[in-house]
Amino acid sequence: MKHDRTHPPGAASTPLSLPRLGRPVLSLWDAVGQALAIAPVFNIAVVLPLVVGASGVATPFTIILATLSMLCVRWVMTVYARRYVGAGGVYDYVRHISPSLALFTACLYFAGVLVLSAAGGYAFIGLLCVQFLPPVFGVTIPWWVFACLAALLVFLFHLFGSGYVTRVRLLFTALAVLPILFLSLTIIIHGGDAGNTLLALLPLNTPAHALLQGTLIAMALFVGIEATPAVSEEVKDARKIIPKATGIALYGVAFLYLLVTYASSIGFGLDHVGRWITDTTPLMTLALRYVGGWFTIFIEFALMLNALTAVSAFTSVIAKGTFALARHGFLPSVFGRTTHFRSWSVIPLLGNLGVLCCALLMIIVFTAANIDPLLGFGIMATWGILLVMTTYLILALAAIPLLMHSATRWWHWGCLVVALVMPFLVLYGSMVPFPFWPANIALYGAFLTAAAAIIWISLLHMFRPERLRAAAEPYAWENNLDEELEQA
């Protein structure tokens, strides 16, 4: 007997007649544009130096290990993507298994990407703009002005709808990657400090604990891959397109990370790895040495452009996620209202407006409290990554019943174990030993987010249990995607 792909085997299925977010007209490359929440250039500049500090000369090898780990996480996401479709992304994946767990996951994930983008991302963009743009008439414009302008720009940008936004993200990411590719290839062609060597790809007597620590940190380089299913309701043949898009994005950025780390390794020299470890801006150092001072402006512009694409992608996730929650009655119905651009692109307006308001509020808080924007970004980014890693862990746990009720090969369970263990180790390493102030703010924030989610779900169980029961059912259109595509 063939089981319903959108519902766990053995469960009763009563399709829900709820509105769909748009029509299935987007392509594979639109889905890849959503997957670019990964922000590879931003990660190379900000996260990669942390990996280098942990694993040193073995950084290229840890990139390979982190890629293999994330391939297992991506495989777990594919297990869901081939069964379920929904603008809520991780929420719509888990709700078929447990609506309560799905709401908990949604709270953690949407809060995580909110603090990553609206709270931390715009502060960092504002700081970049201050460094990138010269003073006007001798007056230095404060960072918060640029941060507010960036938040407003992203809000207006999203009014054009997913079809336009995802393609512009693709263009901006390509433009941002070009200077990084040029610098890396220039170093490799020049032979770096002492010539090209495959030794740069080997661990070279690096202790196992350093390799593990570097690998765990390097997993943050791929945060954003889980944002891809946010466009699944608007994509043609989503059950095939979403897995392909995550694969293209993951393999593409992994290749870029490996290329950059190899070029950086030989650029500083295997015998001078200490310089690489202690350099807080290695891209700028390498650009000055191998290209020239004039090239650093392209690196700065690429970083700023890629940061904008990242906050844009996460804004889309939050807007569509609030739409999905409102559709099931978990948020006020006003969050489920949409507007249109050019008759086909559907926009969850209030979700986008909510992200803008949160961004402006956090910018005001940072400014009024005189918080260093770089410190604020670091705290918020750590907070967000902790919540995203917890989301990965929940997705892996919730996938166990799906694997138990389907034809499973032995290596599927191996992937699942890796997808469980690696996020758990990231979370464990963040808490043990417990960090000091102000680094522990991120942990307290993650704990408070989880506590708020538990309280909210408990109240729903007490006062609106029927909504939780209904949330487990598939959408009426979820089993008829091909028919809807023909009618579109």
N, C-alpha and C positions, 0 to 999 in steps of 0.2 A: 504493500500500500504506500502511495506517495504522500508524504506529509506536506502540509502547508508551509511554504518557506517563510512566511511572515509570522508564524506562531509556533511556540514550542510543541513538539509532538505530544499527543494525548490530551491537550487542553482544548476546551470549548472555544470556538471562534465566532464572535459576533462583530462584523465589520462596523466601524464608526463612520457615520456620514458627517465628517468634519471638513472644513475648507482646506484646500491645498494651496501652498505658497507658489503661485505662478504656474506656468506651463513647462513641460519637459522639452525645452528648446536649446539648452546650453550644450556645449561640446566637451570633448576630453580636455582641451586646452583651457577651457574655462574652469574646469575642476582643478587642473594643475595650478591655475592662477590663485585659487583659494588655498591650495596646499602650500603656497609660498608664504604663509604665515611663519614658516620656518625661519625666514630672514637670514640667508647664509652669510651675506657680507657683514651684517650687524654682529652675528655670532662669531665670525672670524676675528673681528676687532675687539669684541668685549668678552666673550666666553673662552675663546681659544687660549688667550694668555693664562687663564686659570688652569687649563689642562696642561699647558707647558710647565707651569709651576709645580704641578703634581708629578708628572711623568718625565719631564726633561727631554732627553734625546730620544726617548721611546714614544714621543707624542704621535708620530705617524702610525705606529703599531697600535696605540690605544684608539686611534680613530677607526682602524679596521675592526677592533674588538667592539667598540661602541656601535659601529654600523651593523655588525652581526647581531648584537643585542636588540637594536631597534628594528631590524628585519623580523625578529620574533614578535615584537610588539605590533609591528605593522601586520604580520600574519594574523594575529588575534583580531585586529580591526577588520581584516578582510573576511574573517568568519562571520562577523556581523554584517558587513557591507553586502555580502552575497545573499543575505536573507532579508534585511530590513532597509527601508528608505524613510527618511524624515529630516526636516529642517532642523530638528533639535539635536542632530548629531549623536553624541554619546548618550543623551537622554533617550532618544528614540531607539537606540540600540538596546539599552538595558531594560526599558519599560515592559517589553514583551516577557521578560523573565521575572522581574519584580518591580512594580511601580514605585514602591517605597525606596528601594535601592537606586532606582533610576532618578528619583527626585534628589536623593542624597548626592549622587554623582553629578547631577546637573548643578546643584548648589556649589559644590566644590569646584567644578570645572569652569562654570561661567564666572564665579567670583575670582578664580585664578587668572583667567585671561583678562578680566576687568582690571585687576590691580597691575597686571603686566603691561596693559596698553594704556588705559585711561589714567591710572595713577602714576606708574613709573615711566611708561614710554614717552609721554609728552614732556615730562621733565627732562629726560635725556635729549630729546629732539631740541628743546629750547636751549639747552646747554651747548649742543653742537652748533646751533645757529649763531650763538654769541661768538664762538670761536671761529666760525667760518666767515661771517659777514663783518666787514670793517665798521668802525664807528661812523655815524652819520653826523656831519658838521661838528665833529669832536665830541659827540654824545654817544656813549655806549648804551644801546638798548638792552634792558634787562631780559633775562632768560624767559620770564613768565609771559612777556608779550609775544615772543615767538611760539611758546607752548600753546597759548590761547589761539593764536592764528592757525597753528597746525591742527588743533582740535576742530576749529570751525571749518577749515579746508576739507578735512576728512569727512565731516558731517555733510557738507554740500556735495562732495564727491559721490557719496553713497546715494544721493537722491537720483542719480542716473540709473541705478539698478545693477543687479549682478552681472548682466551681460557685458556692460561697458566697464564696470569696475574691475572684473577679473582680467580683462584683456589689457587694461592700463597697468595693472599690477605686473603682468607678464613683461610688458615693455619696460617698466621702471626697474624690475629685477634684472633684466638683461643688461640695461644700461649700467646698473650698479656693479654687476659682476665683471664687466669688461675691464675696468682698471685693475681689478684683482688678478684676472687671468693674464693681462699684459705684464704685470709685475712678476708674477710667478714664472711665466715662460721666459722673460728676460733673464731672471736669475739662473734658470736651468740652462739656457743657451750660453750664458757667460761661464757656466760651470761652478757658480757660487764661490765660496771661499777657497776650496781646495779640490774642486772637480766633482762631477756627478758620481754617486756611489749608491749601490743598493743597500749598503750598511745603514743608510738613513731610515730604512723601512723596518729594521730589526730592533728588538728590545735592548741589545747591547748591555747585558749584565744588569739591567734595571731590576730592582727587587720586585717581587710579586705584589707586595702591598702597594707599591707606587703605581704599578700597572693597573691594579684594581681601582685605586683612587682616581687615577686619570681617566679610566674608562667610565666610571660613574659620573664624573663631572662632564665628560664628553657627551653623555646622553642628553644633556641639556641643549646641545647643538641641534638636536632634531625636534625640539618642542615646537609644535605647530602643525605637525603632520596629521594630528587628530582633528584639525579644523576642517579637513576636506569634505566630510559628509554634510556640512552645513548647506551645501548647494545641491544635495542629492535630489530634492524634489523638483529642481529646475533643470536637471541634466537628463539627456536622452539615455535610456537604458542604464540607469544608475547602478544596477547591480554588477555591471561589467566595467563601467567607466570609473567609478570611485576607486576600486582596487587598482586599476591601471594608473590613475592619477597619483595615488600615494606611492606606487612603485617608481614612476618616473621622477617624482620629486625627491624621494629618498635616495635613489641611486645617483641622481644628478648632483645633489648637494654633497653626498658622501665622496664622490669623485673630486668635487671642488675642494673639500676639506683636505683630502689626501694630497692633492696637488699642491695646495698652499703650505701644508705642514712639511712636505718633502722639500719644497723650494726654500722655506724658511730655515729648515734644518741645515741644508748645504749652504744657504746664504750666510748664516752666522758661522757655520763651520762646526763639524762634529767635535773638534778639539776646543771650541769656544762656546759650548752649550750654556755655560754660566751666563753669558751675555744675553742669550735668548730668554733664559729663565727670569732674569732681573729686569728686562726691558718691558715697560708697561705699554709701550706703543711700538711693537715690533714692525708693523706694516710701514709706519713712517720712517723708521730707521733703515729698513731695507730699501724703501723708495729713494731716500736720500743717497744711499750708497750706490745703488745699481742703476738708477734712472736720473735723478736730479731733484733739487728742491722744488722745481716748478710742478712736479708730478704729485706732490702731496695734496694739492688742492683737489685733484680728482679723487683721491682716496677719501678725503673728508666729505666731498659731495656725494660719493657713492654710499658712504655710511649713513648720511642723513636721508638720502632717497630710500634706502632699504629699510630704515627704521620706520619711515612713513608707510611703506607697503605692509609692514608687519602689523602696525596698529590698525591699519585699514582692514586687514584680513580678520583680526580678532574682533573688531567692531562688527563686522558682518556676522561672525559666530554668535555674538551676544544678542544682536538684533533678531536674528532668526531663531535663536534659542528661546528668547522671551516670547516670541510669536508662538512657538510650539507649546510652551507652558501655558500660555493664555488660552490656546486652543482646547486644552484639556481642563480649563477652569482653575488652574493653580495660580494664575495671576489675573488681575482685573482684565475684563474683556477688551478694554481700550488698547492693550498691548497686542491684541490679535488683529487690529485693524491695519489695513494696508492701503497704499496709494500706488499709482501707476505712472510710468514714464514711457512715452512712445507706445502706448497701448499694450505692450507685452511684458515689460519688466516690472515686476511687483516688488514693492519696497515696504518692509515693516517700519513705518515712520517713527513710531514712539520708541521702539527699541534703539534706533539710531540717536534719537533725541536724548534718551536716557544716558547713553554713553557719553554724549557731549556734556550733559549736565554734571555727570560724575567727574569727568576730566576737568572741567572748570572749577568744580568744588575742591578737588585735590590740589590743583594749582594754587588756589586761594589759600588753602591750609598750609601748603609748603611755604608760600610767600609770607603769610601772616606770622607763622611760627619761626621764620628765618631758618628753615631747614635747607641744608646744602642739597641742591637738586641731584648731585651725583650720589650722595649718601641715600637720599630718598629713593632714587632709582634702584640702588643696590638692594635695599630692604624690600621694596615692592616686587622686584624681579625674583628674589629668593622666595618670597611669600607665594607668588604665582606659580613658580616652578614646583614647589612642594605640593601644591594642590593639583597640578597637572600630573605629577608622578603618582599621587594617590589615585587619580582617575585611571591611569594606566593599570595600576594594581587591581582596582575594582573591575575593570573590563576583563582582565585575565581571569579573575575569580568567577565572574558571572558567565564566562564562556565555558566553564566546566560542564554544566548540564547540556549545553549545545553539542559538545564533543561526545558526551556519553550517549546521546540519542542519534548520532550520525555515524556513517562509515568513516572510521578514523585510522590513519596509518600511525606507525610507531613514532615517526619523527614529529607528528603533530603534537604529541604529548611533550616531546623534548622542547619544542618551540614554546609551548605553554609554560613549562617550568622556568625557562629563561625569562619569559615575559612576566612571570610572577616574582622571581628572585631579584632581578636587576632593579626594578623600581623600589622594591622593599629595601634593598641595600642602600639605595640613594636616600630614602627616608630615614633609615637607621643611622647612616653616617651623618645626617644633618642634626640628629638629636643626641648622639653619643660620640664624644662628650658634649654636654649641653652648652651651647654658646653663651658668651657674655653679652651684656648690653653694649651697643644697640643691635648687635647681630641677632639676638634672640627675639627681637620684635616680630620677625617673619614667622617664627615658630608659634608665638602667641597668637598672631593673626590667623595662622592656619587652624590652630585649636579652636579659636572663637568662631571661625567660619563653619567648622564641623559641628560645633555645639549649636549654633543658630539653625543649621540644617536639620539637626535631630529634633529640636524644639518645634520647628515648622511642620515636619512630618508627623510628629506626635499629635499636634493640634488637628491636622487633617484627619488622622485616624479617629480622633474623638468627635469631630464635628462634620467632616465631609468624607466619610469612608467610601461612599458610592463613587466619588470621583477617582479615587485610587483604583477601585475595581475596574472602572471603565477604561482607565488609562492602559490597561494590559492588552486591550483589544487592538487588532490591526485597523488601519484606515480602510474605508470602502474602496478607495482607488489603488491601494497598495498591491493588490493582486492583479490589477488590470492596467499596468503601466504601458504595455505595448498598444492596447486598444486606445488609451488616451492619447498616445503619441500620434496614432493615425488620424485622430479627430482634431489634433492641434493645428 
